[in-house]
Amino acid sequence: MTSGTEYWYNIATGKVEEGRRSSWTDVMGPYATREAAQEALDRAAARTEAWDEEDERRREG
């Protein structure tokens, strides 16, 4: 974060906020860039899927 600006993804509105303006219960972040914040849900979904797959492998093994 070279500029010191933090970006947050607001899950209630689906919008990126520059600086945290909303309740912590509604935001994901902080992110260094607007683009990273915009991708927050996709990245979280991918991580959840990977963790679910790992859990399944452990149950099978």
Biopython code that builds the backbone (N, CA, C, O; Angstrom):
import numpy as np
from Bio.PDB.StructureBuilder import StructureBuilder

atoms = [
    (1, "MET", "N", (0.845, -1.169, 0.000)),
    (1, "MET", "CA", (0.000, 0.000, 0.000)),
    (1, "MET", "C", (0.895, 1.238, 0.000)),
    (1, "MET", "O", (1.250, 1.772, 1.051)),
    (2, "THR", "N", (1.229, 1.654, -1.142)),
    (2, "THR", "CA", (2.148, 2.775, -1.209)),
    (2, "THR", "C", (1.482, 4.094, -0.859)),
    (2, "THR", "O", (2.123, 4.961, -0.266)),
    (3, "SER", "N", (0.235, 4.266, -1.203)),
    (3, "SER", "CA", (-0.444, 5.528, -0.936)),
    (3, "SER", "C", (-1.041, 5.590, 0.465)),
    (3, "SER", "O", (-1.446, 6.660, 0.919)),
    (4, "GLY", "N", (-1.098, 4.465, 1.145)),
    (4, "GLY", "CA", (-1.716, 4.436, 2.461)),
    (4, "GLY", "C", (-3.221, 4.268, 2.405)),
    (4, "GLY", "O", (-3.863, 4.141, 3.447)),
    (5, "THR", "N", (-3.788, 4.265, 1.234)),
    (5, "THR", "CA", (-5.224, 4.090, 1.073)),
    (5, "THR", "C", (-5.575, 2.620, 1.207)),
    (5, "THR", "O", (-4.899, 1.758, 0.646)),
    (6, "GLU", "N", (-6.628, 2.339, 1.948)),
    (6, "GLU", "CA", (-7.136, 0.987, 2.078)),
    (6, "GLU", "C", (-8.498, 0.911, 1.412)),
    (6, "GLU", "O", (-9.285, 1.855, 1.465)),
    (7, "TYR", "N", (-8.762, -0.221, 0.789)),
    (7, "TYR", "CA", (-10.040, -0.453, 0.120)),
    (7, "TYR", "C", (-10.719, -1.623, 0.798)),
    (7, "TYR", "O", (-10.072, -2.589, 1.203)),
    (8, "TRP", "N", (-12.031, -1.523, 0.914)),
    (8, "TRP", "CA", (-12.845, -2.528, 1.571)),
    (8, "TRP", "C", (-13.990, -2.912, 0.644)),
    (8, "TRP", "O", (-14.540, -2.066, -0.060)),
    (9, "TYR", "N", (-14.344, -4.195, 0.651)),
    (9, "TYR", "CA", (-15.499, -4.657, -0.122)),
    (9, "TYR", "C", (-16.688, -4.759, 0.820)),
    (9, "TYR", "O", (-16.643, -5.485, 1.812)),
    (10, "ASN", "N", (-17.741, -4.035, 0.507)),
    (10, "ASN", "CA", (-18.941, -4.041, 1.323)),
    (10, "ASN", "C", (-19.867, -5.139, 0.799)),
    (10, "ASN", "O", (-20.387, -5.046, -0.313)),
    (11, "ILE", "N", (-20.065, -6.171, 1.604)),
    (11, "ILE", "CA", (-20.880, -7.302, 1.153)),
    (11, "ILE", "C", (-22.368, -6.973, 1.126)),
    (11, "ILE", "O", (-23.130, -7.642, 0.429)),
    (12, "ALA", "N", (-22.790, -5.968, 1.860)),
    (12, "ALA", "CA", (-24.203, -5.572, 1.869)),
    (12, "ALA", "C", (-24.580, -4.812, 0.602)),
    (12, "ALA", "O", (-25.675, -4.984, 0.066)),
    (13, "THR", "N", (-23.665, -3.970, 0.129)),
    (13, "THR", "CA", (-23.968, -3.150, -1.051)),
    (13, "THR", "C", (-23.344, -3.691, -2.328)),
    (13, "THR", "O", (-23.784, -3.354, -3.427)),
    (14, "GLY", "N", (-22.315, -4.535, -2.188)),
    (14, "GLY", "CA", (-21.603, -5.042, -3.354)),
    (14, "GLY", "C", (-20.665, -4.015, -3.966)),
    (14, "GLY", "O", (-20.270, -4.132, -5.126)),
    (15, "LYS", "N", (-20.312, -3.004, -3.174)),
    (15, "LYS", "CA", (-19.456, -1.940, -3.692)),
    (15, "LYS", "C", (-18.161, -1.850, -2.905)),
    (15, "LYS", "O", (-18.083, -2.252, -1.744)),
    (16, "VAL", "N", (-17.146, -1.312, -3.569)),
    (16, "VAL", "CA", (-15.857, -1.082, -2.929)),
    (16, "VAL", "C", (-15.880, 0.290, -2.268)),
    (16, "VAL", "O", (-16.352, 1.271, -2.843)),
    (17, "GLU", "N", (-15.356, 0.333, -1.040)),
    (17, "GLU", "CA", (-15.269, 1.587, -0.301)),
    (17, "GLU", "C", (-13.803, 1.970, -0.165)),
    (17, "GLU", "O", (-12.962, 1.117, 0.119)),
    (18, "GLU", "N", (-13.498, 3.220, -0.362)),
    (18, "GLU", "CA", (-12.156, 3.719, -0.117)),
    (18, "GLU", "C", (-12.115, 4.166, 1.333)),
    (18, "GLU", "O", (-12.771, 5.136, 1.713)),
    (19, "GLY", "N", (-11.342, 3.456, 2.137)),
    (19, "GLY", "CA", (-11.382, 3.676, 3.574)),
    (19, "GLY", "C", (-12.611, 2.962, 4.117)),
    (19, "GLY", "O", (-13.643, 2.896, 3.449)),
    (20, "ARG", "N", (-12.502, 2.430, 5.325)),
    (20, "ARG", "CA", (-13.636, 1.687, 5.880)),
    (20, "ARG", "C", (-14.656, 2.676, 6.418)),
    (20, "ARG", "O", (-14.396, 3.414, 7.369)),
    (21, "ARG", "N", (-15.815, 2.673, 5.792)),
    (21, "ARG", "CA", (-16.887, 3.583, 6.172)),
    (21, "ARG", "C", (-18.055, 2.862, 6.814)),
    (21, "ARG", "O", (-18.863, 3.467, 7.518)),
    (22, "SER", "N", (-18.136, 1.571, 6.567)),
    (22, "SER", "CA", (-19.279, 0.788, 7.051)),
    (22, "SER", "C", (-18.867, -0.064, 8.242)),
    (22, "SER", "O", (-17.686, -0.182, 8.569)),
    (23, "SER", "N", (-19.858, -0.647, 8.871)),
    (23, "SER", "CA", (-19.630, -1.530, 10.006)),
    (23, "SER", "C", (-18.741, -2.696, 9.600)),
    (23, "SER", "O", (-18.797, -3.172, 8.466)),
    (24, "TRP", "N", (-17.925, -3.144, 10.536)),
    (24, "TRP", "CA", (-17.035, -4.265, 10.253)),
    (24, "TRP", "C", (-17.816, -5.519, 9.875)),
    (24, "TRP", "O", (-17.263, -6.411, 9.231)),
    (25, "THR", "N", (-19.080, -5.607, 10.258)),
    (25, "THR", "CA", (-19.886, -6.786, 9.921)),
    (25, "THR", "C", (-20.269, -6.823, 8.452)),
    (25, "THR", "O", (-20.718, -7.856, 7.954)),
    (26, "ASP", "N", (-20.097, -5.703, 7.750)),
    (26, "ASP", "CA", (-20.493, -5.618, 6.340)),
    (26, "ASP", "C", (-19.326, -5.547, 5.371)),
    (26, "ASP", "O", (-19.539, -5.480, 4.161)),
    (27, "VAL", "N", (-18.087, -5.560, 5.879)),
    (27, "VAL", "CA", (-16.963, -5.359, 4.968)),
    (27, "VAL", "C", (-15.945, -6.477, 5.042)),
    (27, "VAL", "O", (-15.812, -7.161, 6.056)),
    (28, "MET", "N", (-15.228, -6.645, 3.939)),
    (28, "MET", "CA", (-14.084, -7.538, 3.838)),
    (28, "MET", "C", (-12.886, -6.664, 3.493)),
    (28, "MET", "O", (-12.988, -5.768, 2.655)),
    (29, "GLY", "N", (-11.770, -6.919, 4.127)),
    (29, "GLY", "CA", (-10.590, -6.136, 3.812)),
    (29, "GLY", "C", (-9.748, -5.919, 5.047)),
    (29, "GLY", "O", (-10.002, -6.515, 6.094)),
    (30, "PRO", "N", (-8.781, -5.097, 4.933)),
    (30, "PRO", "CA", (-8.513, -4.147, 3.851)),
    (30, "PRO", "C", (-7.720, -4.772, 2.712)),
    (30, "PRO", "O", (-7.049, -5.792, 2.875)),
    (31, "TYR", "N", (-7.817, -4.136, 1.570)),
    (31, "TYR", "CA", (-7.073, -4.512, 0.374)),
    (31, "TYR", "C", (-6.251, -3.323, -0.081)),
    (31, "TYR", "O", (-6.615, -2.173, 0.161)),
    (32, "ALA", "N", (-5.146, -3.608, -0.736)),
    (32, "ALA", "CA", (-4.231, -2.556, -1.172)),
    (32, "ALA", "C", (-4.739, -1.799, -2.384)),
    (32, "ALA", "O", (-4.381, -0.641, -2.601)),
    (33, "THR", "N", (-5.585, -2.466, -3.183)),
    (33, "THR", "CA", (-6.075, -1.826, -4.405)),
    (33, "THR", "C", (-7.581, -1.998, -4.523)),
    (33, "THR", "O", (-8.171, -2.899, -3.927)),
    (34, "ARG", "N", (-8.177, -1.128, -5.294)),
    (34, "ARG", "CA", (-9.611, -1.220, -5.580)),
    (34, "ARG", "C", (-9.927, -2.541, -6.285)),
    (34, "ARG", "O", (-10.944, -3.175, -6.005)),
    (35, "GLU", "N", (-9.053, -2.943, -7.192)),
    (35, "GLU", "CA", (-9.274, -4.181, -7.951)),
    (35, "GLU", "C", (-9.268, -5.405, -7.033)),
    (35, "GLU", "O", (-10.102, -6.299, -7.177)),
    (36, "ALA", "N", (-8.329, -5.438, -6.094)),
    (36, "ALA", "CA", (-8.271, -6.560, -5.159)),
    (36, "ALA", "C", (-9.537, -6.616, -4.301)),
    (36, "ALA", "O", (-10.060, -7.698, -4.036)),
    (37, "ALA", "N", (-10.021, -5.472, -3.875)),
    (37, "ALA", "CA", (-11.254, -5.431, -3.087)),
    (37, "ALA", "C", (-12.439, -5.918, -3.913)),
    (37, "ALA", "O", (-13.306, -6.628, -3.402)),
    (38, "GLN", "N", (-12.477, -5.540, -5.184)),
    (38, "GLN", "CA", (-13.574, -5.946, -6.057)),
    (38, "GLN", "C", (-13.600, -7.466, -6.244)),
    (38, "GLN", "O", (-14.664, -8.046, -6.462)),
    (39, "GLU", "N", (-12.450, -8.101, -6.160)),
    (39, "GLU", "CA", (-12.347, -9.549, -6.348)),
    (39, "GLU", "C", (-12.505, -10.325, -5.034)),
    (39, "GLU", "O", (-12.331, -11.544, -5.016)),
    (40, "ALA", "N", (-12.827, -9.646, -3.955)),
    (40, "ALA", "CA", (-12.863, -10.257, -2.625)),
    (40, "ALA", "C", (-13.768, -11.488, -2.558)),
    (40, "ALA", "O", (-13.355, -12.521, -2.032)),
    (41, "LEU", "N", (-14.967, -11.398, -3.070)),
    (41, "LEU", "CA", (-15.887, -12.543, -2.977)),
    (41, "LEU", "C", (-15.401, -13.721, -3.801)),
    (41, "LEU", "O", (-15.504, -14.865, -3.359)),
    (42, "ASP", "N", (-14.874, -13.463, -4.987)),
    (42, "ASP", "CA", (-14.354, -14.549, -5.816)),
    (42, "ASP", "C", (-13.187, -15.246, -5.136)),
    (42, "ASP", "O", (-13.089, -16.473, -5.158)),
    (43, "ARG", "N", (-12.308, -14.465, -4.536)),
    (43, "ARG", "CA", (-11.152, -15.041, -3.852)),
    (43, "ARG", "C", (-11.597, -15.837, -2.629)),
    (43, "ARG", "O", (-11.064, -16.915, -2.364)),
    (44, "ALA", "N", (-12.557, -15.323, -1.893)),
    (44, "ALA", "CA", (-13.064, -16.035, -0.715)),
    (44, "ALA", "C", (-13.739, -17.344, -1.131)),
    (44, "ALA", "O", (-13.565, -18.372, -0.476)),
    (45, "ALA", "N", (-14.499, -17.301, -2.207)),
    (45, "ALA", "CA", (-15.172, -18.517, -2.687)),
    (45, "ALA", "C", (-14.154, -19.566, -3.112)),
    (45, "ALA", "O", (-14.331, -20.751, -2.829)),
    (46, "ALA", "N", (-13.094, -19.143, -3.787)),
    (46, "ALA", "CA", (-12.062, -20.074, -4.228)),
    (46, "ALA", "C", (-11.351, -20.703, -3.030)),
    (46, "ALA", "O", (-11.059, -21.899, -3.043)),
    (47, "ARG", "N", (-11.076, -19.924, -2.016)),
    (47, "ARG", "CA", (-10.425, -20.461, -0.817)),
    (47, "ARG", "C", (-11.341, -21.433, -0.096)),
    (47, "ARG", "O", (-10.891, -22.484, 0.363)),
    (48, "THR", "N", (-12.608, -21.099, 0.008)),
    (48, "THR", "CA", (-13.560, -21.987, 0.664)),
    (48, "THR", "C", (-13.655, -23.310, -0.075)),
    (48, "THR", "O", (-13.690, -24.373, 0.545)),
    (49, "GLU", "N", (-13.696, -23.247, -1.395)),
    (49, "GLU", "CA", (-13.758, -24.466, -2.198)),
    (49, "GLU", "C", (-12.511, -25.322, -1.970)),
    (49, "GLU", "O", (-12.617, -26.540, -1.824)),
    (50, "ALA", "N", (-11.348, -24.703, -1.939)),
    (50, "ALA", "CA", (-10.106, -25.444, -1.707)),
    (50, "ALA", "C", (-10.109, -26.087, -0.321)),
    (50, "ALA", "O", (-9.682, -27.232, -0.169)),
    (51, "TRP", "N", (-10.584, -25.364, 0.685)),
    (51, "TRP", "CA", (-10.649, -25.919, 2.032)),
    (51, "TRP", "C", (-11.639, -27.069, 2.100)),
    (51, "TRP", "O", (-11.381, -28.070, 2.768)),
    (52, "ASP", "N", (-12.773, -26.937, 1.414)),
    (52, "ASP", "CA", (-13.764, -28.022, 1.387)),
    (52, "ASP", "C", (-13.177, -29.273, 0.742)),
    (52, "ASP", "O", (-13.403, -30.386, 1.218)),
    (53, "GLU", "N", (-12.423, -29.089, -0.343)),
    (53, "GLU", "CA", (-11.791, -30.222, -1.021)),
    (53, "GLU", "C", (-10.766, -30.890, -0.108)),
    (53, "GLU", "O", (-10.674, -32.117, -0.068)),
    (54, "GLU", "N", (-9.997, -30.086, 0.625)),
    (54, "GLU", "CA", (-9.017, -30.635, 1.569)),
    (54, "GLU", "C", (-9.721, -31.410, 2.679)),
    (54, "GLU", "O", (-9.270, -32.493, 3.054)),
    (55, "ASP", "N", (-10.807, -30.879, 3.202)),
    (55, "ASP", "CA", (-11.585, -31.580, 4.221)),
    (55, "ASP", "C", (-12.074, -32.924, 3.703)),
    (55, "ASP", "O", (-12.004, -33.933, 4.405)),
    (56, "GLU", "N", (-12.566, -32.931, 2.480)),
    (56, "GLU", "CA", (-13.067, -34.175, 1.881)),
    (56, "GLU", "C", (-11.947, -35.194, 1.718)),
    (56, "GLU", "O", (-12.146, -36.378, 1.989)),
    (57, "ARG", "N", (-10.772, -34.748, 1.277)),
    (57, "ARG", "CA", (-9.636, -35.662, 1.144)),
    (57, "ARG", "C", (-9.253, -36.250, 2.502)),
    (57, "ARG", "O", (-8.926, -37.433, 2.594)),
    (58, "ARG", "N", (-9.292, -35.454, 3.526)),
    (58, "ARG", "CA", (-8.930, -35.946, 4.868)),
    (58, "ARG", "C", (-9.960, -36.954, 5.376)),
    (58, "ARG", "O", (-9.604, -37.933, 6.031)),
    (59, "ARG", "N", (-11.225, -36.715, 5.077)),
    (59, "ARG", "CA", (-12.259, -37.676, 5.502)),
    (59, "ARG", "C", (-12.105, -39.004, 4.775)),
    (59, "ARG", "O", (-12.339, -40.063, 5.357)),
    (60, "GLU", "N", (-11.712, -38.950, 3.512)),
    (60, "GLU", "CA", (-11.555, -40.169, 2.717)),
    (60, "GLU", "C", (-10.289, -40.934, 3.075)),
    (60, "GLU", "O", (-10.237, -42.158, 2.950)),
    (61, "GLY", "N", (-9.270, -40.207, 3.519)),
    (61, "GLY", "CA", (-7.950, -40.809, 3.743)),
    (61, "GLY", "C", (-7.789, -41.335, 5.085)),
    (61, "GLY", "O", (-6.731, -41.870, 5.415)),
]
sb = StructureBuilder()
sb.init_structure("model")
sb.init_model(0)
sb.init_chain("A")
sb.init_seg("    ")
for serial, (resi, resn, name, xyz) in enumerate(atoms, 1):
    if name == "N":
        sb.init_residue(resn, " ", resi, " ")
    sb.init_atom(name, np.array(xyz, "f"), 0.0, 1.0, " ", f" {name:<3s}", serial, name[0])
structure = sb.get_structure()
